[in-house]
């Protein structure tokens, strides 16, 4: 399941990684009102399109509601799993459906700053059990429903569901997700990382996602 908003440039690579995979029963694109060719790209690749109000949490929830599978895999449009992911996911699926899985993260940027960020992400997952949405989320329908699914909030939806899952029900899949570094290159790695940390700190301090979204856009 992929939430999109004007993602025509990035979406083809994500869809190509999933198309034809034996483990994927259907691909759902939950679109929040794209003005570019996102919907055409999705339909041309055979994805089922769900049109929903804008907001990643809202879109993820709508996509999950439309899905018919016993397992759900959530991805961002500018991310794609690297070769070997099917074997890792297949092994994960053979376990009891009481755990959710996430991918290791690597960025499509050779810069040293990208490697530093990857190490920070690995530390955050290991120490805080907080994988972000660009690392994907593989979860059974049973567990997804049990924790209440994605909240219809404008941001922090990935942290919100990770907190409800808790450390004991989150573990690495054993595969890697390649994510776009476009926003980090645009904003600067340090500035973007500090912005993300500020959002996370405000969230843990009890500031609502709606208020954080107004502060940071």
VEXSE-44423 format. One record per residue (C-alpha): z, y, x; residue in three letters. Coordinates in steps of 0.02 Angstrom, whole numbers, plus 50000, padded with zeros to 5 digits. Example, Ala and Ser with C-alpha at 12.3 -4.5 7.8 and 13.67 -1.06 7.14 Angstrom:
2
<site pz="50390" py="49775" px="50615" residuo="Ala"/>
<site pz="50357" py="49947" px="50684" residuo="Ser"/>
This chain:
217
<site pz="50000" py="50000" px="50000" residuo="Unk"/>
<site pz="49945" py="50166" px="50074" residuo="Unk"/>
<site pz="49992" py="50340" px="50009" residuo="Unk"/>
<site pz="49856" py="50468" px="50039" residuo="Unk"/>
<site pz="49821" py="50653" px="50029" residuo="Unk"/>
<site pz="49657" py="50716" px="50101" residuo="Unk"/>
<site pz="49653" py="50567" px="50219" residuo="Unk"/>
<site pz="49466" py="50531" px="50222" residuo="Unk"/>
<site pz="49458" py="50547" px="50412" residuo="Unk"/>
<site pz="49603" py="50430" px="50451" residuo="Unk"/>
<site pz="49596" py="50306" px="50308" residuo="Unk"/>
<site pz="49445" py="50201" px="50363" residuo="Unk"/>
<site pz="49535" py="50135" px="50517" residuo="Unk"/>
<site pz="49688" py="50085" px="50417" residuo="Unk"/>
<site pz="49583" py="49999" px="50285" residuo="Unk"/>
<site pz="49477" py="49910" px="50416" residuo="Unk"/>
<site pz="49633" py="49834" px="50493" residuo="Unk"/>
<site pz="49683" py="49761" px="50325" residuo="Unk"/>
<site pz="49515" py="49712" px="50251" residuo="Unk"/>
<site pz="49483" py="49527" px="50265" residuo="Unk"/>
<site pz="49660" py="49485" px="50320" residuo="Unk"/>
<site pz="49708" py="49320" px="50242" residuo="Unk"/>
<site pz="49884" py="49381" px="50206" residuo="Unk"/>
<site pz="49827" py="49533" px="50107" residuo="Unk"/>
<site pz="49798" py="49497" px="49923" residuo="Unk"/>
<site pz="49751" py="49675" px="49878" residuo="Unk"/>
<site pz="49754" py="49848" px="49955" residuo="Unk"/>
<site pz="49820" py="49990" px="49847" residuo="Unk"/>
<site pz="49789" py="50172" px="49889" residuo="Unk"/>
<site pz="49908" py="50289" px="49797" residuo="Unk"/>
<site pz="49827" py="50460" px="49804" residuo="Unk"/>
<site pz="49919" py="50622" px="49774" residuo="Unk"/>
<site pz="49769" py="50730" px="49729" residuo="Unk"/>
<site pz="49647" py="50727" px="49874" residuo="Unk"/>
<site pz="49506" py="50855" px="49876" residuo="Unk"/>
<site pz="49404" py="50769" px="50011" residuo="Unk"/>
<site pz="49320" py="50599" px="50009" residuo="Unk"/>
<site pz="49478" py="50495" px="50014" residuo="Unk"/>
<site pz="49451" py="50410" px="49847" residuo="Unk"/>
<site pz="49271" py="50367" px="49888" residuo="Unk"/>
<site pz="49324" py="50293" px="50055" residuo="Unk"/>
<site pz="49459" py="50189" px="49972" residuo="Unk"/>
<site pz="49346" py="50122" px="49836" residuo="Unk"/>
<site pz="49204" py="50084" px="49956" residuo="Unk"/>
<site pz="49324" py="49975" px="50056" residuo="Unk"/>
<site pz="49375" py="49880" px="49899" residuo="Unk"/>
<site pz="49547" py="49958" px="49881" residuo="Unk"/>
<site pz="49625" py="49986" px="49711" residuo="Unk"/>
<site pz="49660" py="50171" px="49683" residuo="Unk"/>
<site pz="49812" py="50236" px="49592" residuo="Unk"/>
<site pz="49814" py="50424" px="49559" residuo="Unk"/>
<site pz="49989" py="50495" px="49554" residuo="Unk"/>
<site pz="50080" py="50661" px="49572" residuo="Unk"/>
<site pz="50091" py="50723" px="49751" residuo="Unk"/>
<site pz="50240" py="50674" px="49858" residuo="Unk"/>
<site pz="50250" py="50526" px="49974" residuo="Unk"/>
<site pz="50403" py="50450" px="49890" residuo="Unk"/>
<site pz="50322" py="50468" px="49719" residuo="Unk"/>
<site pz="50159" py="50394" px="49782" residuo="Unk"/>
<site pz="50244" py="50247" px="49867" residuo="Unk"/>
<site pz="50343" py="50209" px="49709" residuo="Unk"/>
<site pz="50186" py="50217" px="49603" residuo="Unk"/>
<site pz="50090" py="50104" px="49720" residuo="Unk"/>
<site pz="50230" py="49977" px="49720" residuo="Unk"/>
<site pz="50239" py="49980" px="49530" residuo="Unk"/>
<site pz="50053" py="49941" px="49522" residuo="Unk"/>
<site pz="50061" py="49798" px="49648" residuo="Unk"/>
<site pz="50057" py="49618" px="49588" residuo="Unk"/>
<site pz="50109" py="49529" px="49749" residuo="Unk"/>
<site pz="50276" py="49448" px="49790" residuo="Unk"/>
<site pz="50275" py="49543" px="49956" residuo="Unk"/>
<site pz="50237" py="49726" px="49987" residuo="Unk"/>
<site pz="50173" py="49806" px="50147" residuo="Unk"/>
<site pz="50182" py="49995" px="50154" residuo="Unk"/>
<site pz="50077" py="50090" px="50282" residuo="Unk"/>
<site pz="50031" py="50270" px="50316" residuo="Unk"/>
<site pz="49848" py="50319" px="50310" residuo="Unk"/>
<site pz="49845" py="50375" px="50493" residuo="Unk"/>
<site pz="49923" py="50212" px="50557" residuo="Unk"/>
<site pz="49855" py="50038" px="50582" residuo="Unk"/>
<site pz="49932" py="49874" px="50642" residuo="Unk"/>
<site pz="49867" py="49814" px="50810" residuo="Unk"/>
<site pz="49792" py="49640" px="50839" residuo="Unk"/>
<site pz="49917" py="49500" px="50824" residuo="Unk"/>
<site pz="50002" py="49576" px="50673" residuo="Unk"/>
<site pz="49944" py="49440" px="50553" residuo="Unk"/>
<site pz="50031" py="49302" px="50651" residuo="Unk"/>
<site pz="50191" py="49405" px="50662" residuo="Unk"/>
<site pz="50188" py="49446" px="50478" residuo="Unk"/>
<site pz="50151" py="49265" px="50434" residuo="Unk"/>
<site pz="50305" py="49210" px="50530" residuo="Unk"/>
<site pz="50408" py="49344" px="50443" residuo="Unk"/>
<site pz="50348" py="49288" px="50272" residuo="Unk"/>
<site pz="50404" py="49110" px="50307" residuo="Unk"/>
<site pz="50585" py="49169" px="50308" residuo="Unk"/>
<site pz="50696" py="49197" px="50158" residuo="Unk"/>
<site pz="50649" py="49359" px="50065" residuo="Unk"/>
<site pz="50816" py="49444" px="50098" residuo="Unk"/>
<site pz="50760" py="49549" px="50247" residuo="Unk"/>
<site pz="50635" py="49689" px="50269" residuo="Unk"/>
<site pz="50529" py="49712" px="50425" residuo="Unk"/>
<site pz="50456" py="49856" px="50523" residuo="Unk"/>
<site pz="50332" py="49874" px="50667" residuo="Unk"/>
<site pz="50360" py="49940" px="50841" residuo="Unk"/>
<site pz="50275" py="50109" px="50863" residuo="Unk"/>
<site pz="50143" py="50164" px="50987" residuo="Unk"/>
<site pz="50045" py="50327" px="50982" residuo="Unk"/>
<site pz="49860" py="50353" px="51013" residuo="Unk"/>
<site pz="49894" py="50476" px="51153" residuo="Unk"/>
<site pz="49902" py="50438" px="51341" residuo="Unk"/>
<site pz="50018" py="50585" px="51374" residuo="Unk"/>
<site pz="50189" py="50549" px="51452" residuo="Unk"/>
<site pz="50268" py="50641" px="51305" residuo="Unk"/>
<site pz="50201" py="50506" px="51189" residuo="Unk"/>
<site pz="50286" py="50370" px="51291" residuo="Unk"/>
<site pz="50450" py="50465" px="51286" residuo="Unk"/>
<site pz="50437" py="50480" px="51098" residuo="Unk"/>
<site pz="50404" py="50294" px="51082" residuo="Unk"/>
<site pz="50563" py="50259" px="51180" residuo="Unk"/>
<site pz="50660" py="50375" px="51066" residuo="Unk"/>
<site pz="50592" py="50283" px="50914" residuo="Unk"/>
<site pz="50638" py="50114" px="50988" residuo="Unk"/>
<site pz="50815" py="50178" px="51023" residuo="Unk"/>
<site pz="50831" py="50249" px="50847" residuo="Unk"/>
<site pz="50781" py="50084" px="50769" residuo="Unk"/>
<site pz="50894" py="49982" px="50883" residuo="Unk"/>
<site pz="51048" py="50092" px="50872" residuo="Unk"/>
<site pz="51034" py="50174" px="50701" residuo="Unk"/>
<site pz="50924" py="50050" px="50605" residuo="Unk"/>
<site pz="50811" py="50192" px="50548" residuo="Unk"/>
<site pz="50627" py="50148" px="50559" residuo="Unk"/>
<site pz="50515" py="50286" px="50490" residuo="Unk"/>
<site pz="50367" py="50265" px="50374" residuo="Unk"/>
<site pz="50239" py="50269" px="50514" residuo="Unk"/>
<site pz="50312" py="50102" px="50571" residuo="Unk"/>
<site pz="50268" py="50020" px="50406" residuo="Unk"/>
<site pz="50384" py="49923" px="50294" residuo="Unk"/>
<site pz="50362" py="49741" px="50245" residuo="Unk"/>
<site pz="50477" py="49691" px="50103" residuo="Unk"/>
<site pz="50484" py="49562" px="49965" residuo="Unk"/>
<site pz="50469" py="49620" px="49787" residuo="Unk"/>
<site pz="50639" py="49542" px="49751" residuo="Unk"/>
<site pz="50725" py="49643" px="49887" residuo="Unk"/>
<site pz="50626" py="49801" px="49850" residuo="Unk"/>
<site pz="50682" py="49797" px="49668" residuo="Unk"/>
<site pz="50860" py="49750" px="49716" residuo="Unk"/>
<site pz="50883" py="49908" px="49821" residuo="Unk"/>
<site pz="50796" py="50020" px="49695" residuo="Unk"/>
<site pz="50629" py="50045" px="49784" residuo="Unk"/>
<site pz="50565" py="50209" px="49851" residuo="Unk"/>
<site pz="50643" py="50365" px="49778" residuo="Unk"/>
<site pz="50526" py="50496" px="49706" residuo="Unk"/>
<site pz="50577" py="50629" px="49832" residuo="Unk"/>
<site pz="50464" py="50747" px="49932" residuo="Unk"/>
<site pz="50519" py="50685" px="50105" residuo="Unk"/>
<site pz="50650" py="50575" px="50189" residuo="Unk"/>
<site pz="50596" py="50433" px="50075" residuo="Unk"/>
<site pz="50585" py="50316" px="50224" residuo="Unk"/>
<site pz="50760" py="50358" px="50286" residuo="Unk"/>
<site pz="50826" py="50344" px="50109" residuo="Unk"/>
<site pz="50765" py="50167" px="50081" residuo="Unk"/>
<site pz="50814" py="50114" px="50258" residuo="Unk"/>
<site pz="50993" py="50171" px="50223" residuo="Unk"/>
<site pz="50998" py="50073" px="50061" residuo="Unk"/>
<site pz="50930" py="49918" px="50147" residuo="Unk"/>
<site pz="51059" py="49933" px="50286" residuo="Unk"/>
<site pz="51061" py="49865" px="50462" residuo="Unk"/>
<site pz="51084" py="49683" px="50412" residuo="Unk"/>
<site pz="50926" py="49680" px="50307" residuo="Unk"/>
<site pz="50809" py="49773" px="50426" residuo="Unk"/>
<site pz="50731" py="49693" px="50579" residuo="Unk"/>
<site pz="50574" py="49709" px="50687" residuo="Unk"/>
<site pz="50423" py="49608" px="50634" residuo="Unk"/>
<site pz="50367" py="49576" px="50812" residuo="Unk"/>
<site pz="50203" py="49673" px="50799" residuo="Unk"/>
<site pz="50150" py="49850" px="50843" residuo="Unk"/>
<site pz="50086" py="49993" px="50737" residuo="Unk"/>
<site pz="49966" py="50119" px="50813" residuo="Unk"/>
<site pz="50002" py="50291" px="50742" residuo="Unk"/>
<site pz="49908" py="50455" px="50756" residuo="Unk"/>
<site pz="49986" py="50583" px="50872" residuo="Unk"/>
<site pz="49884" py="50723" px="50792" residuo="Unk"/>
<site pz="50034" py="50817" px="50722" residuo="Unk"/>
<site pz="50129" py="50805" px="50886" residuo="Unk"/>
<site pz="49980" py="50870" px="50984" residuo="Unk"/>
<site pz="49957" py="51010" px="50858" residuo="Unk"/>
<site pz="50139" py="51065" px="50850" residuo="Unk"/>
<site pz="50196" py="51011" px="51022" residuo="Unk"/>
<site pz="50299" py="50855" px="51053" residuo="Unk"/>
<site pz="50464" py="50942" px="51084" residuo="Unk"/>
<site pz="50447" py="51059" px="50937" residuo="Unk"/>
<site pz="50398" py="50919" px="50818" residuo="Unk"/>
<site pz="50538" py="50806" px="50877" residuo="Unk"/>
<site pz="50666" py="50945" px="50855" residuo="Unk"/>
<site pz="50600" py="50981" px="50681" residuo="Unk"/>
<site pz="50616" py="50798" px="50633" residuo="Unk"/>
<site pz="50791" py="50792" px="50705" residuo="Unk"/>
<site pz="50839" py="50947" px="50607" residuo="Unk"/>
<site pz="50775" py="50869" px="50446" residuo="Unk"/>
<site pz="50870" py="50708" px="50480" residuo="Unk"/>
<site pz="51030" py="50803" px="50521" residuo="Unk"/>
<site pz="51019" py="50906" px="50362" residuo="Unk"/>
<site pz="50988" py="50749" px="50260" residuo="Unk"/>
<site pz="51141" py="50661" px="50333" residuo="Unk"/>
<site pz="51241" py="50820" px="50303" residuo="Unk"/>
<site pz="51204" py="50804" px="50118" residuo="Unk"/>
<site pz="51063" py="50931" px="50098" residuo="Unk"/>
<site pz="50941" py="50870" px="49966" residuo="Unk"/>
<site pz="50764" py="50819" px="50016" residuo="Unk"/>
<site pz="50699" py="50953" px="49896" residuo="Unk"/>
<site pz="50796" py="51087" px="49990" residuo="Unk"/>
<site pz="50741" py="51020" px="50160" residuo="Unk"/>
<site pz="50561" py="51022" px="50102" residuo="Unk"/>
<site pz="50576" py="51205" px="50054" residuo="Unk"/>
<site pz="50652" py="51247" px="50223" residuo="Unk"/>
<site pz="50525" py="51156" px="50330" residuo="Unk"/>
<site pz="50371" py="51138" px="50222" residuo="Unk"/>
